Each structure stands twice: as C-alpha cells, then as structure tokens.
Amino acid sequence: MILKDELKNWIEEYLNGTEYELITLTVSAGNDILVEVDRLAGVDVDFCAELNHYLVEKLDAVEPDYSLEVGSVSLTDPFKTKMQYEKNLGHDVEILIEGKKLRGQLVSVDEETFSVDIEEKVEVEGKKRKQTQIVTHTWRYDEPKYVKYDLKF
C-alpha cells in the first residue's frame, strides 16, 4: 500500500522552486493515484509528463501495483487554494453559499477573503421599483460550499 504522506513529500519536493502547486492528491485502497497541479500561468503538459515520470521512478521502487494519473485541475472543479482564486481574478465565478447559487465577477483576493461583484436588484431612495446595481460581496474562503469558474452556455 502506498503511503499518501510519502507520495505528497515526493510531489512537494519536485514542485519546490517551481510556480506549480499541488491541488489534489488522492490514493484509493486499490492504489489508484490522482495528482492534480496548477499554477497562475496555466499547466504545461510537458511538466505533467515530467512529474509523472519522476513519480513512476519513485513508486516502482516501493510498489509494483498502482495506477497513476498526473494532470491539471478541471476548469469546472471548485477552487481549493488561494492561488486558484488569484488565477481567476477578473473572471466570472459561480458561488454556492447558504443554499443559494450566485454568479458574479471575482474582483479581489487577499490572505483571508475574496470579493465578487454581483448584479442585484436593490431598493434605491426615490425610486418606486428596485434597480439593478452591482453589489460587492466579500467572504472568507471557508464560507461558501464552493466557488468555481463560471462556464456560461
């Protein structure tokens, strides 16, 4: 059985000094391994192939029976790290919070929070009907159930 902590150490050792960040690492009971990486400038296929080769050399020495998949995070996966929020600044995002799905533009990211501009109907003094305005909402990273890139169809 492959030890996840040992595998994580190998990956972090390889990523050290690069712009890449480990986003997902899963190891199933049957030794099916999934490694997902990301970086601000996007993921290079050649880099994934090199990381795959590096891990195969390490894994072959300790475990003969495994499957390995190394790649980038899917465009539709929820954000898991601050870097993914930074990567999507200025893009439209979908947020699920308190059972409501919201859509807006990711406008700022800091160490503890992120902000999204959302078009909403709000009451305006002197107007009979609600008016559509852009309202900026700020949340801690742990508040929404998920935040992900908004694919508009």
N, C-alpha and C positions, 0 to 999 in steps of 0.2 A: 504494500500500500504506500502510495506517495504521500509524503508529509507536506501539507499545504504551506506551513511556515517555511520549510526549507526551499520549496519552489518559489515562494514570494521573495525570499532573500536572494535567490539567483536572479530573478527578474529585476529587482531593485538594484542589484549590483550592476547588471547590464545597462539599465536605464540611467544610472548615475552619470552625471556630466552631459546628458542629452536633454533636449527640451521635452522629451516624452514623459508621460505619467501613466502609471498603472491605474486603470479604471475598474476592471473586473478580473477576478481570479476565482474560478470555481473548479473544484475537483470532486467528481462523483465517486460513489462507492466502487464503481467499476473502472476507476482510473481514467475517466474521460475528462480531459483538462481543457478549459477555455480561458484564454488570456486576451483581454481587450486593453488596448493602449490608445492614447490620444495626445494631441499637442495643439497649441494655438494655430500653427500654420497648416494643420491637417496631417493625416497619417500617410507616410510613404510606404508603398507595397514592398519595396526592396528592404526597408528597415524591418518590416514584419517578417520577411523571409529570413533575414539575418538573425533576428531574435529567435525564430523557430529553430533554426539550425543550432544555435547556441544551446537552447533548452534540450534539444534532442541529444546532443553530446552529453549533457549533464544527466538527463533521465536514463539514457541507455546504460549508464554506469551503475544505476541503483535499482532500476525497474524495467524488466523486459516487456511487460504487457501494459500498454497505455495507448490512448489516442490523444493527439494534441492539435488544438486549433488556436492560431495566433492571428489577430486581426484588429481592426478598428471598431469603435463603438458605432452601432447603427444610428442613423440620423433620427430615428423615431424613439430611441431609448431615452428615458428620463436622465437629467443631469445628475451626476453623483459627486462631482468635485467643483470647487470654486473656479478652476481653470476652464471648465466647460461653460460656466456662466460667462466668463470673460471672453471666451471664443465666440459666443453668440450675442455679444453686445450689439445693439442696433437691429437685431433680427426679431421677428415675431415669435412669441412663445405661447405655449398653452400651459395653464396652471390649474391644478386641481387642489382646491382648498375648501375645507368645511363643506364638502359635498357639492361644491359649485365649480364648474369648468369656466375659466376666464381666458380671454385672449388679449394680448397686447404686445407692445414693443419693449424689449429689455433695454433699459436706459442707463442703469448704473449697477456697479458691483463693488462691494468693499469686503473687509475681512469677515464681517458678521451678517450682512444683509445684502439684498438685491432689490432693485426698484423696477417696476413695469408701468408704462403709460397705457391706460385702458380707456377706451371711448365709452362714456356712460351718459345716461340721461339724468340730469340733476336739476333741482329747482333753482331758478335764478330770480333774484329780487326784481320785481316789476314786470315779470313775465307770467302769463297765465299757465302756459304749458312748460313742461320740463324741456330743457335744452340739452343738446348733445355737446359734451365737452370732454377734453382729455383730462383724466384724473390720474395722478401718480400714486401708486400703492407701493409700500415698502414692507418686505417680510424678511424674517430670519430664514436661513437656509433650511432649518428643520421644521418650519411651519407648514408648507404645502405638502400634500401627499406626493405630488410630483410636479416638476417643471420640465418641459421638453420643447424642442424646436417645433414650431407650428407649420406643418405642411398644409398649404392651402390648395384645395382642389375645387 
